[in-house]
Amino acid sequence: MAHHVVVVGGGFGGLETARRLERHDVKVTLIDRQNYHLFQPLLYQVATAGLSPGDIASPIRNLVASRPNVEVRMGDVVGVDLANKRVKLADGELSYDSLVLAAGVRHSYFGKSQWEGDAPGLKTLDDALEIRRRVLLAFENAEREDDPVKRAGWLTFVVVGGGPTGVELAGAISELARFTVAKDFRRFDPRTAKVVLVEAGPRVLAAFDTGLSGKARASLEKLQVDVRLQTRVQDVTSEGVQLPDGFLPAKTVLWAAGVEAPPLSKTLGVETDRSGRIKVQPDLSIPNHPNAYVIGDLAWFPLPDGSSLPGLAPVALQQGKHVAEVIGAGLDGRPKEPFKYLDKGIMATVGRASGIAQAGSLRLSGMLGWLAWLFIHILFLIGFRNRIIVLLQWTWAWFTYGRSARLITGTTPVPHARPVVVEVPREKVAS
Amino acid sequence: MAHHVVVVGGGFGGLETARRLERHDVKVTLIDRQNYHLFQPLLYQVATAGLSPGDIASPIRNLVASRPNVEVRMGDVVGVDLANKRVKLADGELSYDSLVLAAGVRHSYFGKSQWEGDAPGLKTLDDALEIRRRVLLAFENAEREDDPVKRAGWLTFVVVGGGPTGVELAGAISELARFTVAKDFRRFDPRTAKVVLVEAGPRVLAAFDTGLSGKARASLEKLQVDVRLQTRVQDVTSEGVQLPDGFLPAKTVLWAAGVEAPPLSKTLGVETDRSGRIKVQPDLSIPNHPNAYVIGDLAWFPLPDGSSLPGLAPVALQQGKHVAEVIGAGLDGRPKEPFKYLDKGIMATVGRASGIAQAGSLRLSGMLGWLAWLFIHILFLIGFRNRIIVLLQWTWAWFTYGRSARLITGTTPVPHARPVVVEVPREKVAS
């Protein structure tokens, strides 16, 4: 019977492993909770109505259809028995010969999980649709609100966390308000909407050089985003956020402040960092479990300076490829090589025409940084069709400031609806 | 103060009225439960993963942004006080001088509303996403099912109702199984999936000539759809449908068998047909309420033969335009003209390359009928961008048999998950 590799997670890392294993005499089972692979770097575009879910997601089965040795299983992994080499799913168990954990991370509330309902994070497509719903409904609710104080609450958007996701969300929401829906409302000017980006550290996009980080901040401020650095959120409620200098009323709060490993990680009984990421050996295996590997955001891969590799798509892709090679080497009796990350640089975008990129000694910002960002992201978007459609959407949006996916979907479209019928004087209605 | 027109519903009829009223000195409030206008004729494409929601829906505010006299309100109309000219919303009230009811219809279970959970209908975008979810999950569940009888249940799709929606759904699901996902599964052949179209009457697409209707049936059968005419569904459960000749096991049942007016219609105290559609005067007003009009699917407009105008987009569009003119005439003191429907024909499609069209003495079928259908539908799709994108998606799908929006979204992606961990013998897993 062929060597059985179970891959948990169909993100960048897991998918790469499954696809790369085609050269080897192995049977692969790729498990994911969803039926699609998600191009996570553009998820904020779905959350801000720029792209549709179908533009950045492709069915996993489709992506491995040409690999007859890969079986895809939609399922929820609830635990792993490393000693007996078994993966526990919500609806069954699987044995493995080699295991690749590529389950990713979720957003973390640093122990304040009660904030989640009032400040959703952005990790899944369903998260993105929920954020889109809240952002668009906030404008709808502002339109029907007559009390100026309450209306201001609907028109204030707080984004917590100044990393790439937080910066991209804040920039996109500000553009949405200032350009896309600028003429859509009759009772208020959407350009008065306030977007506040709250970051605990001393600068946004801290992974970049101080210079580029400052340029990103300047771009945000040009888009009227109120950037508050060295500011820690003390509490989140349905009415706003408590900051050190007072309560900031805001009906829409989005969380982009940190990540943690899924609960699965704690069930393994292996060494993790504080956020639950699993510490791996140089060959990406778990210590004392040479046939169990961890890759991508879930892996804590040590660097010489004591830190670890960041949670980036290129890291996951390279690790996915490496694990496939290591498994092949094991089967052939060759030595397992240590993983080496080839740093090709990092990039982020602020709004529709400004971005920053940093690779080796190269530094790009402004329009040039944005074009570099656009080129790379469309290049890596899986599926020829998606690339064309996204490029077309972007070209269209560029000239019209349109955001085409401005749909409020979900089961309760009118959350602000009060159960009691309120009499509205006719003057207010027809004025 | 300007004459206040309240339009209930942002579908083809309501939107047309609101847009056409721009020429008159009126203030318009357009109310819809959703924030988008939906191109309903292509909704089955979203339900079968061919198009994304954003391709066939546009924000209503955007569509009337250039009409400063139109105010859009997202809200749920729960009743109308015709005597006092007030519209009751779930969260308030509005006074009107003229009222246009264009609230459409929903699917009807002919008194068997308990079937709704097991046999969802297709009227809204959320309905379409729910159907897409069920259809795609059925294949996922078939892949993890080892019992051949249970697997056959997951691979049987029953569509109830042989009108345009039922025919389009059945054709598209059969193509999805036979072409799009044909290579995606390892434990069964998706081409063995059974699609059964159940129609109580003697033929499908009964609005068409017998000849065209027969051709549509032949096209369906060529796509392996099992068409059962003169067959009435006696019961629907989560396990299948009870037909006169026995129980047909099917985990996925879709309802396209009939429509009825929303509850709003019954609260008005006016004359309706059996399905709740409101009987209107020749000028589209409600008898005894000259300033309250009903248009589109919700209107029962009498024809000389005692029947009524069908619920079609062209009828709604023409009525929307007519009501705007009638309201203008009333303001100017001119007489209100009776509505005359200009029948430009009807068309339907079966699968990706066959359609039927009937206009005057013109009859088209096969590829030609499909091209006519495609041309008209893309032409009328609102928004230049949508047209381009949809055309591109279709071209792509035509050559690849791909259905790009094959995403299972929603909160419980794995409904089949059992709470108890079942031990699966390793042979079954790795074989």
Interface residues (C-beta under 8 A of the other chain):
Chain A: M1 A2 H4 K27 T29 R33 Q34 N35 Y36 S52 P53 G54 D55 A57 P59 R61 N62 A65 S66 P68 E71 V72 R73 M74 G75 D76 K88 L89 A90 D91 G92 E93 L94 S95 L125 D126 L129 L136 E140 E143 R144 V181 K183 D184 F185 R186 R187 R385 N386 I388 I389 L392 Q393 W396 T400 G402 S404 A405 R406 L407 I408 T409 G410 T411 P413 V414 H416 A417 R418 P419 V421 V422 E423 V424 R426 V429 A430 S431
Chain B: M1 A2 H4 K27 T29 R33 Q34 N35 Y36 S52 P53 G54 D55 A57 P59 R61 N62 A65 S66 P68 E71 V72 R73 M74 G75 D76 K88 L89 A90 D91 G92 E93 L94 S95 L125 D126 L129 L136 E140 E143 R144 V181 K183 D184 F185 R186 R187 R385 N386 I388 I389 L392 Q393 W396 T400 G402 S404 A405 R406 L407 I408 T409 G410 T411 P413 V414 H416 A417 R418 P419 V421 V422 E423 V424 R426 V429 A430 S431
